Amino acid sequence: MIWLVFFDRNNLISQYEMRKELKSLKDEAKFYKDQYLKDSAELYRMMNDSIELERLGREKYMMKRDSEDIFLIVRKPAPKK
C-alpha cells in the first residue's frame, strides 16, 4: 500500500498535479471557446451591417472620411509611488 501511495508512477502527488493541470486546461479551453463565440458574433455583425463595419474601422484602425480630422487624446500614466 505504501509503495502505491508514494513510489508508484501514479502516486497521490502525481494524481494531484495531473488534476490541477487538467483543471487549468479546462479553464483555458473554456476561455478560448468563449472568445471564439464572441469573435464569431462580431464577424457576423461586420459582414452584415455596414454601420458596424464603419464603427470598427473608425475605432480600431483610426480610419476617417476625407472631410474629417482625428484628434487623439493620450493620457499620461499616473506617477508611481
PyMOL Python script that loads the backbone (N, CA, C, O; Angstrom):
from pymol import cmd

cmd.read_pdbstr("""\
ATOM      1  N   MET A   1       0.837  -1.198   0.000  1.00  0.00           N
ATOM      2  CA  MET A   1       0.000   0.000   0.000  1.00  0.00           C
ATOM      3  C   MET A   1       0.879   1.259   0.000  1.00  0.00           C
ATOM      4  O   MET A   1       0.603   2.213  -0.727  1.00  0.00           O
ATOM      5  N   ILE A   2       1.940   1.252   0.822  1.00  0.00           N
ATOM      6  CA  ILE A   2       2.843   2.409   0.879  1.00  0.00           C
ATOM      7  C   ILE A   2       3.511   2.616  -0.471  1.00  0.00           C
ATOM      8  O   ILE A   2       3.683   3.751  -0.915  1.00  0.00           O
ATOM      9  N   TRP A   3       3.884   1.532  -1.118  1.00  0.00           N
ATOM     10  CA  TRP A   3       4.505   1.637  -2.435  1.00  0.00           C
ATOM     11  C   TRP A   3       3.558   2.335  -3.422  1.00  0.00           C
ATOM     12  O   TRP A   3       3.983   3.207  -4.180  1.00  0.00           O
ATOM     13  N   LEU A   4       2.296   1.955  -3.410  1.00  0.00           N
ATOM     14  CA  LEU A   4       1.320   2.561  -4.321  1.00  0.00           C
ATOM     15  C   LEU A   4       1.079   4.031  -4.019  1.00  0.00           C
ATOM     16  O   LEU A   4       0.863   4.826  -4.934  1.00  0.00           O
ATOM     17  N   VAL A   5       1.114   4.398  -2.752  1.00  0.00           N
ATOM     18  CA  VAL A   5       0.814   5.765  -2.365  1.00  0.00           C
ATOM     19  C   VAL A   5       1.967   6.715  -2.696  1.00  0.00           C
ATOM     20  O   VAL A   5       1.728   7.843  -3.128  1.00  0.00           O
ATOM     21  N   PHE A   6       3.217   6.275  -2.500  1.00  0.00           N
ATOM     22  CA  PHE A   6       4.340   7.191  -2.635  1.00  0.00           C
ATOM     23  C   PHE A   6       5.265   6.914  -3.819  1.00  0.00           C
ATOM     24  O   PHE A   6       5.778   7.860  -4.416  1.00  0.00           O
ATOM     25  N   PHE A   7       5.490   5.675  -4.170  1.00  0.00           N
ATOM     26  CA  PHE A   7       6.543   5.365  -5.122  1.00  0.00           C
ATOM     27  C   PHE A   7       6.057   4.937  -6.498  1.00  0.00           C
ATOM     28  O   PHE A   7       6.848   4.914  -7.442  1.00  0.00           O
ATOM     29  N   ASP A   8       4.821   4.607  -6.635  1.00  0.00           N
ATOM     30  CA  ASP A   8       4.294   4.157  -7.917  1.00  0.00           C
ATOM     31  C   ASP A   8       4.254   5.314  -8.910  1.00  0.00           C
ATOM     32  O   ASP A   8       4.258   6.480  -8.515  1.00  0.00           O
ATOM     33  N   ARG A   9       4.216   4.992 -10.177  1.00  0.00           N
ATOM     34  CA  ARG A   9       4.163   6.017 -11.230  1.00  0.00           C
ATOM     35  C   ARG A   9       2.911   6.887 -11.104  1.00  0.00           C
ATOM     36  O   ARG A   9       2.942   8.065 -11.459  1.00  0.00           O
ATOM     37  N   ASN A  10       1.837   6.333 -10.616  1.00  0.00           N
ATOM     38  CA  ASN A  10       0.574   7.060 -10.455  1.00  0.00           C
ATOM     39  C   ASN A  10       0.302   7.341  -8.982  1.00  0.00           C
ATOM     40  O   ASN A  10      -0.808   7.113  -8.500  1.00  0.00           O
ATOM     41  N   ASN A  11       1.295   7.827  -8.275  1.00  0.00           N
ATOM     42  CA  ASN A  11       1.122   8.082  -6.840  1.00  0.00           C
ATOM     43  C   ASN A  11       0.213   9.282  -6.593  1.00  0.00           C
ATOM     44  O   ASN A  11      -0.216   9.951  -7.534  1.00  0.00           O
ATOM     45  N   LEU A  12      -0.070   9.543  -5.349  1.00  0.00           N
ATOM     46  CA  LEU A  12      -1.014  10.608  -4.993  1.00  0.00           C
ATOM     47  C   LEU A  12      -0.530  11.983  -5.434  1.00  0.00           C
ATOM     48  O   LEU A  12      -1.327  12.807  -5.881  1.00  0.00           O
ATOM     49  N   ILE A  13       0.755  12.234  -5.313  1.00  0.00           N
ATOM     50  CA  ILE A  13       1.290  13.546  -5.696  1.00  0.00           C
ATOM     51  C   ILE A  13       1.112  13.768  -7.195  1.00  0.00           C
ATOM     52  O   ILE A  13       0.688  14.844  -7.617  1.00  0.00           O
ATOM     53  N   SER A  14       1.432  12.756  -8.003  1.00  0.00           N
ATOM     54  CA  SER A  14       1.248  12.909  -9.447  1.00  0.00           C
ATOM     55  C   SER A  14      -0.228  13.053  -9.807  1.00  0.00           C
ATOM     56  O   SER A  14      -0.574  13.827 -10.699  1.00  0.00           O
ATOM     57  N   GLN A  15      -1.085  12.325  -9.131  1.00  0.00           N
ATOM     58  CA  GLN A  15      -2.513  12.449  -9.392  1.00  0.00           C
ATOM     59  C   GLN A  15      -2.999  13.862  -9.104  1.00  0.00           C
ATOM     60  O   GLN A  15      -3.790  14.416  -9.869  1.00  0.00           O
ATOM     61  N   TYR A  16      -2.530  14.448  -8.005  1.00  0.00           N
ATOM     62  CA  TYR A  16      -2.918  15.810  -7.645  1.00  0.00           C
ATOM     63  C   TYR A  16      -2.432  16.804  -8.704  1.00  0.00           C
ATOM     64  O   TYR A  16      -3.184  17.683  -9.124  1.00  0.00           O
ATOM     65  N   GLU A  17      -1.180  16.663  -9.133  1.00  0.00           N
ATOM     66  CA  GLU A  17      -0.635  17.576 -10.142  1.00  0.00           C
ATOM     67  C   GLU A  17      -1.357  17.433 -11.476  1.00  0.00           C
ATOM     68  O   GLU A  17      -1.606  18.425 -12.161  1.00  0.00           O
ATOM     69  N   MET A  18      -1.693  16.196 -11.846  1.00  0.00           N
ATOM     70  CA  MET A  18      -2.424  15.992 -13.100  1.00  0.00           C
ATOM     71  C   MET A  18      -3.826  16.575 -13.033  1.00  0.00           C
ATOM     72  O   MET A  18      -4.306  17.146 -14.013  1.00  0.00           O
ATOM     73  N   ARG A  19      -4.490  16.439 -11.887  1.00  0.00           N
ATOM     74  CA  ARG A  19      -5.832  17.039 -11.743  1.00  0.00           C
ATOM     75  C   ARG A  19      -5.760  18.563 -11.818  1.00  0.00           C
ATOM     76  O   ARG A  19      -6.624  19.206 -12.413  1.00  0.00           O
ATOM     77  N   LYS A  20      -4.723  19.130 -11.211  1.00  0.00           N
ATOM     78  CA  LYS A  20      -4.540  20.581 -11.256  1.00  0.00           C
ATOM     79  C   LYS A  20      -4.288  21.045 -12.691  1.00  0.00           C
ATOM     80  O   LYS A  20      -4.836  22.062 -13.117  1.00  0.00           O
ATOM     81  N   GLU A  21      -3.473  20.317 -13.428  1.00  0.00           N
ATOM     82  CA  GLU A  21      -3.203  20.659 -14.824  1.00  0.00           C
ATOM     83  C   GLU A  21      -4.458  20.498 -15.676  1.00  0.00           C
ATOM     84  O   GLU A  21      -4.721  21.316 -16.557  1.00  0.00           O
ATOM     85  N   LEU A  22      -5.235  19.442 -15.416  1.00  0.00           N
ATOM     86  CA  LEU A  22      -6.482  19.220 -16.153  1.00  0.00           C
ATOM     87  C   LEU A  22      -7.461  20.368 -15.929  1.00  0.00           C
ATOM     88  O   LEU A  22      -8.100  20.834 -16.873  1.00  0.00           O
ATOM     89  N   LYS A  23      -7.580  20.824 -14.687  1.00  0.00           N
ATOM     90  CA  LYS A  23      -8.466  21.956 -14.397  1.00  0.00           C
ATOM     91  C   LYS A  23      -7.998  23.208 -15.126  1.00  0.00           C
ATOM     92  O   LYS A  23      -8.808  23.961 -15.667  1.00  0.00           O
ATOM     93  N   SER A  24      -6.689  23.424 -15.136  1.00  0.00           N
ATOM     94  CA  SER A  24      -6.138  24.575 -15.838  1.00  0.00           C
ATOM     95  C   SER A  24      -6.433  24.497 -17.332  1.00  0.00           C
ATOM     96  O   SER A  24      -6.807  25.501 -17.939  1.00  0.00           O
ATOM     97  N   LEU A  25      -6.272  23.333 -17.927  1.00  0.00           N
ATOM     98  CA  LEU A  25      -6.540  23.159 -19.355  1.00  0.00           C
ATOM     99  C   LEU A  25      -8.024  23.316 -19.671  1.00  0.00           C
ATOM    100  O   LEU A  25      -8.379  23.852 -20.721  1.00  0.00           O
ATOM    101  N   LYS A  26      -8.896  22.853 -18.772  1.00  0.00           N
ATOM    102  CA  LYS A  26     -10.335  23.036 -18.992  1.00  0.00           C
ATOM    103  C   LYS A  26     -10.709  24.517 -18.935  1.00  0.00           C
ATOM    104  O   LYS A  26     -11.522  24.987 -19.732  1.00  0.00           O
ATOM    105  N   ASP A  27     -10.115  25.247 -17.992  1.00  0.00           N
ATOM    106  CA  ASP A  27     -10.366  26.687 -17.903  1.00  0.00           C
ATOM    107  C   ASP A  27      -9.886  27.392 -19.164  1.00  0.00           C
ATOM    108  O   ASP A  27     -10.563  28.284 -19.676  1.00  0.00           O
ATOM    109  N   GLU A  28      -8.729  27.001 -19.661  1.00  0.00           N
ATOM    110  CA  GLU A  28      -8.186  27.600 -20.872  1.00  0.00           C
ATOM    111  C   GLU A  28      -9.068  27.287 -22.080  1.00  0.00           C
ATOM    112  O   GLU A  28      -9.310  28.157 -22.916  1.00  0.00           O
ATOM    113  N   ALA A  29      -9.545  26.053 -22.171  1.00  0.00           N
ATOM    114  CA  ALA A  29     -10.432  25.670 -23.267  1.00  0.00           C
ATOM    115  C   ALA A  29     -11.731  26.474 -23.214  1.00  0.00           C
ATOM    116  O   ALA A  29     -12.240  26.898 -24.252  1.00  0.00           O
ATOM    117  N   LYS A  30     -12.267  26.684 -22.017  1.00  0.00           N
ATOM    118  CA  LYS A  30     -13.488  27.485 -21.870  1.00  0.00           C
ATOM    119  C   LYS A  30     -13.248  28.928 -22.309  1.00  0.00           C
ATOM    120  O   LYS A  30     -14.098  29.527 -22.968  1.00  0.00           O
ATOM    121  N   PHE A  31     -12.085  29.490 -21.943  1.00  0.00           N
ATOM    122  CA  PHE A  31     -11.755  30.851 -22.349  1.00  0.00           C
ATOM    123  C   PHE A  31     -11.717  30.962 -23.871  1.00  0.00           C
ATOM    124  O   PHE A  31     -12.297  31.887 -24.439  1.00  0.00           O
ATOM    125  N   TYR A  32     -11.033  30.019 -24.539  1.00  0.00           N
ATOM    126  CA  TYR A  32     -10.919  30.089 -25.986  1.00  0.00           C
ATOM    127  C   TYR A  32     -12.259  29.842 -26.673  1.00  0.00           C
ATOM    128  O   TYR A  32     -12.523  30.426 -27.724  1.00  0.00           O
ATOM    129  N   LYS A  33     -13.101  29.001 -26.108  1.00  0.00           N
ATOM    130  CA  LYS A  33     -14.429  28.772 -26.681  1.00  0.00           C
ATOM    131  C   LYS A  33     -15.270  30.047 -26.584  1.00  0.00           C
ATOM    132  O   LYS A  33     -15.942  30.423 -27.544  1.00  0.00           O
ATOM    133  N   ASP A  34     -15.232  30.711 -25.426  1.00  0.00           N
ATOM    134  CA  ASP A  34     -15.960  31.969 -25.263  1.00  0.00           C
ATOM    135  C   ASP A  34     -15.432  33.040 -26.215  1.00  0.00           C
ATOM    136  O   ASP A  34     -16.208  33.794 -26.802  1.00  0.00           O
ATOM    137  N   GLN A  35     -14.112  33.102 -26.363  1.00  0.00           N
ATOM    138  CA  GLN A  35     -13.504  34.086 -27.267  1.00  0.00           C
ATOM    139  C   GLN A  35     -13.914  33.801 -28.709  1.00  0.00           C
ATOM    140  O   GLN A  35     -14.185  34.728 -29.471  1.00  0.00           O
ATOM    141  N   TYR A  36     -13.960  32.532 -29.083  1.00  0.00           N
ATOM    142  CA  TYR A  36     -14.384  32.149 -30.426  1.00  0.00           C
ATOM    143  C   TYR A  36     -15.823  32.590 -30.692  1.00  0.00           C
ATOM    144  O   TYR A  36     -16.122  33.138 -31.753  1.00  0.00           O
ATOM    145  N   LEU A  37     -16.708  32.351 -29.730  1.00  0.00           N
ATOM    146  CA  LEU A  37     -18.106  32.750 -29.899  1.00  0.00           C
ATOM    147  C   LEU A  37     -18.241  34.262 -30.016  1.00  0.00           C
ATOM    148  O   LEU A  37     -19.016  34.762 -30.831  1.00  0.00           O
ATOM    149  N   LYS A  38     -17.484  34.987 -29.198  1.00  0.00           N
ATOM    150  CA  LYS A  38     -17.513  36.457 -29.244  1.00  0.00           C
ATOM    151  C   LYS A  38     -17.010  36.958 -30.598  1.00  0.00           C
ATOM    152  O   LYS A  38     -17.626  37.837 -31.200  1.00  0.00           O
ATOM    153  N   ASP A  39     -15.897  36.407 -31.077  1.00  0.00           N
ATOM    154  CA  ASP A  39     -15.342  36.837 -32.354  1.00  0.00           C
ATOM    155  C   ASP A  39     -16.237  36.454 -33.522  1.00  0.00           C
ATOM    156  O   ASP A  39     -16.349  37.201 -34.493  1.00  0.00           O
ATOM    157  N   SER A  40     -16.874  35.294 -33.430  1.00  0.00           N
ATOM    158  CA  SER A  40     -17.788  34.877 -34.491  1.00  0.00           C
ATOM    159  C   SER A  40     -18.984  35.827 -34.582  1.00  0.00           C
ATOM    160  O   SER A  40     -19.424  36.174 -35.678  1.00  0.00           O
ATOM    161  N   ALA A  41     -19.501  36.239 -33.441  1.00  0.00           N
ATOM    162  CA  ALA A  41     -20.624  37.181 -33.438  1.00  0.00           C
ATOM    163  C   ALA A  41     -20.200  38.523 -34.026  1.00  0.00           C
ATOM    164  O   ALA A  41     -20.946  39.132 -34.792  1.00  0.00           O
ATOM    165  N   GLU A  42     -19.006  38.982 -33.669  1.00  0.00           N
ATOM    166  CA  GLU A  42     -18.519  40.255 -34.208  1.00  0.00           C
ATOM    167  C   GLU A  42     -18.302  40.161 -35.716  1.00  0.00           C
ATOM    168  O   GLU A  42     -18.627  41.096 -36.447  1.00  0.00           O
ATOM    169  N   LEU A  43     -17.759  39.044 -36.184  1.00  0.00           N
ATOM    170  CA  LEU A  43     -17.559  38.849 -37.618  1.00  0.00           C
ATOM    171  C   LEU A  43     -18.893  38.847 -38.358  1.00  0.00           C
ATOM    172  O   LEU A  43     -19.009  39.443 -39.428  1.00  0.00           O
ATOM    173  N   TYR A  44     -19.891  38.187 -37.801  1.00  0.00           N
ATOM    174  CA  TYR A  44     -21.211  38.155 -38.427  1.00  0.00           C
ATOM    175  C   TYR A  44     -21.786  39.573 -38.528  1.00  0.00           C
ATOM    176  O   TYR A  44     -22.329  39.965 -39.560  1.00  0.00           O
ATOM    177  N   ARG A  45     -21.653  40.335 -37.429  1.00  0.00           N
ATOM    178  CA  ARG A  45     -22.167  41.714 -37.463  1.00  0.00           C
ATOM    179  C   ARG A  45     -21.426  42.543 -38.506  1.00  0.00           C
ATOM    180  O   ARG A  45     -22.050  43.341 -39.205  1.00  0.00           O
ATOM    181  N   MET A  46     -20.113  42.377 -38.628  1.00  0.00           N
ATOM    182  CA  MET A  46     -19.352  43.152 -39.606  1.00  0.00           C
ATOM    183  C   MET A  46     -19.734  42.789 -41.030  1.00  0.00           C
ATOM    184  O   MET A  46     -19.806  43.660 -41.897  1.00  0.00           O
ATOM    185  N   MET A  47     -19.978  41.511 -41.276  1.00  0.00           N
ATOM    186  CA  MET A  47     -20.291  41.073 -42.634  1.00  0.00           C
ATOM    187  C   MET A  47     -21.691  41.500 -43.067  1.00  0.00           C
ATOM    188  O   MET A  47     -21.954  41.612 -44.265  1.00  0.00           O
ATOM    189  N   ASN A  48     -22.595  41.740 -42.113  1.00  0.00           N
ATOM    190  CA  ASN A  48     -23.986  42.017 -42.459  1.00  0.00           C
ATOM    191  C   ASN A  48     -24.447  43.425 -42.116  1.00  0.00           C
ATOM    192  O   ASN A  48     -25.585  43.783 -42.420  1.00  0.00           O
ATOM    193  N   ASP A  49     -23.596  44.234 -41.493  1.00  0.00           N
ATOM    194  CA  ASP A  49     -24.028  45.561 -41.065  1.00  0.00           C
ATOM    195  C   ASP A  49     -22.944  46.572 -41.406  1.00  0.00           C
ATOM    196  O   ASP A  49     -21.864  46.561 -40.815  1.00  0.00           O
ATOM    197  N   SER A  50     -23.238  47.449 -42.365  1.00  0.00           N
ATOM    198  CA  SER A  50     -22.229  48.424 -42.801  1.00  0.00           C
ATOM    199  C   SER A  50     -21.923  49.446 -41.709  1.00  0.00           C
ATOM    200  O   SER A  50     -20.810  49.969 -41.660  1.00  0.00           O
ATOM    201  N   ILE A  51     -22.866  49.738 -40.849  1.00  0.00           N
ATOM    202  CA  ILE A  51     -22.627  50.672 -39.747  1.00  0.00           C
ATOM    203  C   ILE A  51     -21.618  50.077 -38.770  1.00  0.00           C
ATOM    204  O   ILE A  51     -20.728  50.776 -38.284  1.00  0.00           O
ATOM    205  N   GLU A  52     -21.757  48.810 -38.491  1.00  0.00           N
ATOM    206  CA  GLU A  52     -20.815  48.114 -37.603  1.00  0.00           C
ATOM    207  C   GLU A  52     -19.419  48.071 -38.221  1.00  0.00           C
ATOM    208  O   GLU A  52     -18.422  48.232 -37.517  1.00  0.00           O
ATOM    209  N   LEU A  53     -19.348  47.857 -39.514  1.00  0.00           N
ATOM    210  CA  LEU A  53     -18.062  47.830 -40.203  1.00  0.00           C
ATOM    211  C   LEU A  53     -17.388  49.203 -40.142  1.00  0.00           C
ATOM    212  O   LEU A  53     -16.179  49.296 -39.932  1.00  0.00           O
ATOM    213  N   GLU A  54     -18.168  50.256 -40.324  1.00  0.00           N
ATOM    214  CA  GLU A  54     -17.617  51.611 -40.232  1.00  0.00           C
ATOM    215  C   GLU A  54     -17.148  51.907 -38.807  1.00  0.00           C
ATOM    216  O   GLU A  54     -16.090  52.506 -38.617  1.00  0.00           O
ATOM    217  N   ARG A  55     -17.915  51.498 -37.818  1.00  0.00           N
ATOM    218  CA  ARG A  55     -17.530  51.714 -36.425  1.00  0.00           C
ATOM    219  C   ARG A  55     -16.206  51.021 -36.113  1.00  0.00           C
ATOM    220  O   ARG A  55     -15.334  51.599 -35.464  1.00  0.00           O
ATOM    221  N   LEU A  56     -16.064  49.795 -36.573  1.00  0.00           N
ATOM    222  CA  LEU A  56     -14.829  49.054 -36.341  1.00  0.00           C
ATOM    223  C   LEU A  56     -13.644  49.750 -37.003  1.00  0.00           C
ATOM    224  O   LEU A  56     -12.587  49.895 -36.389  1.00  0.00           O
ATOM    225  N   GLY A  57     -13.811  50.171 -38.226  1.00  0.00           N
ATOM    226  CA  GLY A  57     -12.734  50.870 -38.928  1.00  0.00           C
ATOM    227  C   GLY A  57     -12.336  52.154 -38.233  1.00  0.00           C
ATOM    228  O   GLY A  57     -11.150  52.477 -38.157  1.00  0.00           O
ATOM    229  N   ARG A  58     -13.298  52.880 -37.731  1.00  0.00           N
ATOM    230  CA  ARG A  58     -13.001  54.138 -37.047  1.00  0.00           C
ATOM    231  C   ARG A  58     -12.329  53.898 -35.703  1.00  0.00           C
ATOM    232  O   ARG A  58     -11.364  54.586 -35.372  1.00  0.00           O
ATOM    233  N   GLU A  59     -12.813  52.943 -34.925  1.00  0.00           N
ATOM    234  CA  GLU A  59     -12.285  52.737 -33.577  1.00  0.00           C
ATOM    235  C   GLU A  59     -10.944  52.016 -33.563  1.00  0.00           C
ATOM    236  O   GLU A  59     -10.012  52.451 -32.887  1.00  0.00           O
ATOM    237  N   LYS A  60     -10.843  50.930 -34.294  1.00  0.00           N
ATOM    238  CA  LYS A  60      -9.631  50.115 -34.203  1.00  0.00           C
ATOM    239  C   LYS A  60      -8.529  50.575 -35.146  1.00  0.00           C
ATOM    240  O   LYS A  60      -7.351  50.501 -34.796  1.00  0.00           O
ATOM    241  N   TYR A  61      -8.883  51.041 -36.318  1.00  0.00           N
ATOM    242  CA  TYR A  61      -7.887  51.355 -37.326  1.00  0.00           C
ATOM    243  C   TYR A  61      -7.765  52.846 -37.621  1.00  0.00           C
ATOM    244  O   TYR A  61      -7.044  53.248 -38.534  1.00  0.00           O
ATOM    245  N   MET A  62      -8.466  53.658 -36.849  1.00  0.00           N
ATOM    246  CA  MET A  62      -8.438  55.115 -36.957  1.00  0.00           C
ATOM    247  C   MET A  62      -8.640  55.607 -38.390  1.00  0.00           C
ATOM    248  O   MET A  62      -7.967  56.535 -38.839  1.00  0.00           O
ATOM    249  N   MET A  63      -9.564  54.982 -39.092  1.00  0.00           N
ATOM    250  CA  MET A  63      -9.913  55.424 -40.436  1.00  0.00           C
ATOM    251  C   MET A  63     -10.845  56.621 -40.331  1.00  0.00           C
ATOM    252  O   MET A  63     -11.554  56.785 -39.339  1.00  0.00           O
ATOM    253  N   LYS A  64     -10.836  57.439 -41.348  1.00  0.00           N
ATOM    254  CA  LYS A  64     -11.678  58.634 -41.328  1.00  0.00           C
ATOM    255  C   LYS A  64     -12.162  58.934 -42.730  1.00  0.00           C
ATOM    256  O   LYS A  64     -11.643  58.410 -43.716  1.00  0.00           O
ATOM    257  N   ARG A  65     -13.152  59.776 -42.797  1.00  0.00           N
ATOM    258  CA  ARG A  65     -13.611  60.257 -44.087  1.00  0.00           C
ATOM    259  C   ARG A  65     -12.697  61.398 -44.524  1.00  0.00           C
ATOM    260  O   ARG A  65     -11.959  61.946 -43.705  1.00  0.00           O
ATOM    261  N   ASP A  66     -12.736  61.756 -45.790  1.00  0.00           N
ATOM    262  CA  ASP A  66     -11.856  62.797 -46.312  1.00  0.00           C
ATOM    263  C   ASP A  66     -12.108  64.150 -45.653  1.00  0.00           C
ATOM    264  O   ASP A  66     -11.183  64.949 -45.504  1.00  0.00           O
ATOM    265  N   SER A  67     -13.327  64.407 -45.265  1.00  0.00           N
ATOM    266  CA  SER A  67     -13.669  65.722 -44.711  1.00  0.00           C
ATOM    267  C   SER A  67     -13.512  65.781 -43.189  1.00  0.00           C
ATOM    268  O   SER A  67     -13.940  66.759 -42.577  1.00  0.00           O
ATOM    269  N   GLU A  68     -12.919  64.776 -42.569  1.00  0.00           N
ATOM    270  CA  GLU A  68     -12.824  64.735 -41.116  1.00  0.00           C
ATOM    271  C   GLU A  68     -11.361  64.822 -40.665  1.00  0.00           C
ATOM    272  O   GLU A  68     -10.433  64.489 -41.401  1.00  0.00           O
ATOM    273  N   ASP A  69     -11.205  65.280 -39.436  1.00  0.00           N
ATOM    274  CA  ASP A  69      -9.909  65.264 -38.769  1.00  0.00           C
ATOM    275  C   ASP A  69     -10.042  64.424 -37.513  1.00  0.00           C
ATOM    276  O   ASP A  69     -11.100  64.386 -36.885  1.00  0.00           O
ATOM    277  N   ILE A  70      -8.959  63.751 -37.153  1.00  0.00           N
ATOM    278  CA  ILE A  70      -8.970  62.912 -35.956  1.00  0.00           C
ATOM    279  C   ILE A  70      -8.013  63.511 -34.940  1.00  0.00           C
ATOM    280  O   ILE A  70      -6.871  63.840 -35.261  1.00  0.00           O
ATOM    281  N   PHE A  71      -8.490  63.646 -33.712  1.00  0.00           N
ATOM    282  CA  PHE A  71      -7.664  64.116 -32.611  1.00  0.00           C
ATOM    283  C   PHE A  71      -7.597  63.002 -31.573  1.00  0.00           C
ATOM    284  O   PHE A  71      -8.628  62.548 -31.076  1.00  0.00           O
ATOM    285  N   LEU A  72      -6.398  62.569 -31.251  1.00  0.00           N
ATOM    286  CA  LEU A  72      -6.216  61.529 -30.250  1.00  0.00           C
ATOM    287  C   LEU A  72      -5.862  62.161 -28.914  1.00  0.00           C
ATOM    288  O   LEU A  72      -4.997  63.034 -28.843  1.00  0.00           O
ATOM    289  N   ILE A  73      -6.512  61.734 -27.885  1.00  0.00           N
ATOM    290  CA  ILE A  73      -6.224  62.214 -26.531  1.00  0.00           C
ATOM    291  C   ILE A  73      -5.503  61.087 -25.813  1.00  0.00           C
ATOM    292  O   ILE A  73      -6.070  60.022 -25.570  1.00  0.00           O
ATOM    293  N   VAL A  74      -4.245  61.336 -25.477  1.00  0.00           N
ATOM    294  CA  VAL A  74      -3.436  60.328 -24.809  1.00  0.00           C
ATOM    295  C   VAL A  74      -3.224  60.775 -23.382  1.00  0.00           C
ATOM    296  O   VAL A  74      -2.710  61.867 -23.139  1.00  0.00           O
ATOM    297  N   ARG A  75      -3.613  59.946 -22.441  1.00  0.00           N
ATOM    298  CA  ARG A  75      -3.472  60.277 -21.033  1.00  0.00           C
ATOM    299  C   ARG A  75      -2.119  59.788 -20.526  1.00  0.00           C
ATOM    300  O   ARG A  75      -1.663  58.697 -20.869  1.00  0.00           O
ATOM    301  N   LYS A  76      -1.499  60.612 -19.711  1.00  0.00           N
ATOM    302  CA  LYS A  76      -0.226  60.219 -19.117  1.00  0.00           C
ATOM    303  C   LYS A  76      -0.504  59.229 -17.991  1.00  0.00           C
ATOM    304  O   LYS A  76      -1.494  59.367 -17.272  1.00  0.00           O
ATOM    305  N   PRO A  77       0.363  58.232 -17.833  1.00  0.00           N
ATOM    306  CA  PRO A  77       0.152  57.283 -16.727  1.00  0.00           C
ATOM    307  C   PRO A  77       0.341  57.981 -15.379  1.00  0.00           C
ATOM    308  O   PRO A  77       1.110  58.935 -15.264  1.00  0.00           O
ATOM    309  N   ALA A  78      -0.355  57.503 -14.388  1.00  0.00           N
ATOM    310  CA  ALA A  78      -0.265  58.078 -13.048  1.00  0.00           C
ATOM    311  C   ALA A  78       1.157  57.857 -12.507  1.00  0.00           C
ATOM    312  O   ALA A  78       1.760  56.813 -12.757  1.00  0.00           O
ATOM    313  N   PRO A  79       1.684  58.830 -11.776  1.00  0.00           N
ATOM    314  CA  PRO A  79       3.033  58.654 -11.230  1.00  0.00           C
ATOM    315  C   PRO A  79       3.063  57.518 -10.201  1.00  0.00           C
ATOM    316  O   PRO A  79       2.131  57.331  -9.419  1.00  0.00           O
ATOM    317  N   LYS A  80       4.161  56.777 -10.233  1.00  0.00           N
ATOM    318  CA  LYS A  80       4.293  55.662  -9.297  1.00  0.00           C
ATOM    319  C   LYS A  80       4.746  56.177  -7.949  1.00  0.00           C
ATOM    320  O   LYS A  80       5.549  57.106  -7.852  1.00  0.00           O
ATOM    321  N   LYS A  81       4.221  55.561  -6.924  1.00  0.00           N
ATOM    322  CA  LYS A  81       4.568  55.987  -5.562  1.00  0.00           C
ATOM    323  C   LYS A  81       5.720  55.183  -5.036  1.00  0.00           C
ATOM    324  O   LYS A  81       6.155  55.396  -3.904  1.00  0.00           O
TER     325      LYS A  81
END
""", "prot")
cmd.dss("prot")
cmd.show_as("cartoon", "prot")
cmd.util.cbc("prot")
cmd.orient("prot")
